[in-house]
Amino acid sequence: MKTKKKAGRRLKRDWRRKIDVTDVDTYLDNKRLEERIGVSFTEKKNEELFHIDVSGKKKNILKPPKKSLDAPLKCLSSLQSTSAIVPLAKRSVKKNKKNKNKSDEKFDKNIKPLKKTIIKKKDAQKLNKILKSKVKMLQLKENSTNNDVFNKDLWSGYREPGQHKEKLINNVIKWLPSEVLNHNAKILPKLSDKKMVHPSQRLCKVDDMKCPHPGLSYNPTIEDHVSLLATIAEKETELIKHEAHVNRVTQSLFKQVSKEKHEQIITEELTEGLPGFSNDTVDVANEDTSEFKAINPPTTRDNQKSIKKRKIQRRLRNEERQRINAKVEKKKISDLYRLRYINQELDELENSTTKKKLKRLQKRQISNISTRRLGTNKFTESHDTFTLPKDLKGTLRETEPQGNIFKDCFESLQKRNILSVGKKQLKLNKKKIQSFMHPAFKITPDMLAEYNV
């Protein structure tokens, strides 16, 4: 006889260790088999296994049953349990009796209590809103009659018989939000007023081709030719002024020194204080440098100030203080007289600020309309072509050709932010071919003599 092993009985896990669960496992296995294969034939009735054929050869083709809307969705089938075993009962959870609130179904929290109770301000505001909404609903019910007649056709406003499609779209746009219109702009382009524009051409308002000056013709009038030369001269003077300003700000600020003098200055700076390099400009050191000297040395009887000297110093100090106070009071009086000029200064300041604002706005508007820097290089306009009075000819055959139409078109594309500005490449950046001799190749003296090497 085998002796039974004694086990602990204090906790639930100790009880579970020694419980025999074989009968439960066998029952669950049988259930799973029944789900897969079905119930055994011995348990089934004859009516379930066999059926009497009465219909004959003709078969009534039945239509497939329509799917009901109440049926559960297929996508949620993975979440539902497929086993036929009844789920275990949930464990009982302890509930605190202290926090248990008695909830009556008939009790309405939204109704204001009759008794005067202390309520928070937020809760009182919520209750007032609820009560007001209820009062409005009751008023509407009282005012409204049972025999309401609706004569207006809701759909007649959108499209009447023989109405155009554009009118329908305009009526629809009224109640559609802007987000929906922008979203469906690709499908229905008529819904949105926006026009697709190239990003570089969005704000540039420069003409495609610049109209040439009348003074550029082969046989211009004297006035047109003079006006052309005057405009070109103004541009040139502005450029010369700009270059002079740049030179004044950069080169003229620094002294120009020769190379020899520059080297001499560097050597003097580097050799300063080194032994063996004596300079005439260096001052001779004092003899008493080794001795210690106090900043505020003590006085002696000989160096002591006399009473007369001290009185003079005190008098001078008082006079200086009185002078400073007099200046301060004088300034106060002058400020009072200056009050009438303060308003004038404030007006001038306002005018100056408004002018600056206008300048900034103008500059911003010009920058939005003018050409932008699309690449690394900045766009620069080419110089205007002109002819001097002595070079003017009366006929087209004798005139020399000036300018280039293709170049002008190319520059207009760059000016209108369609093409980025590039640099003129004179050299082709081709890789150099590296030539070398194979190590297996043998050179003979006859080969060298043949090629004169």
Residue pairs with C-beta under 8 A, 6 or more apart in sequence:
5 18
7 14
7 17
7 18
8 14
9 15
28 85
31 84
31 85
34 84
35 83
35 84
41 49
72 80
81 87
110 127
110 130
110 131
112 127
112 131
119 127
157 171
158 168
158 171
158 172
159 167
159 168
159 171
166 190
169 188
169 190
169 191
173 181
173 191
176 191
181 191
181 192
182 192
182 194
184 191
185 191
185 192
185 194
198 418
200 372
200 374
200 416
200 417
200 418
201 416
201 417
201 418
203 368
203 369
204 369
204 370
204 371
204 372
204 415
204 416
204 417
205 369
206 369
206 370
206 371
206 412
206 415
206 416
208 412
208 416
209 408
209 409
209 412
210 408
210 412
213 224
213 227
213 228
213 231
213 384
214 220
214 221
214 224
215 224
215 225
215 226
215 227
215 228
215 229
215 386
216 228
216 385
216 386
216 402
217 224
218 392
218 393
218 395
218 396
218 399
219 392
219 394
220 228
220 392
225 389
225 392
228 384
228 386
229 386
231 384
232 384
232 386
235 384
257 265
268 279
271 277
272 279
371 379
371 414
371 415
371 416
371 417
372 417
373 379
373 421
374 417
374 419
374 420
374 421
375 420
375 421
375 422
377 420
377 421
377 422
377 423
378 421
379 414
379 415
379 421
381 411
381 415
382 407
382 411
385 402
385 403
387 402
391 400
393 399
410 419
413 419
414 420
414 421
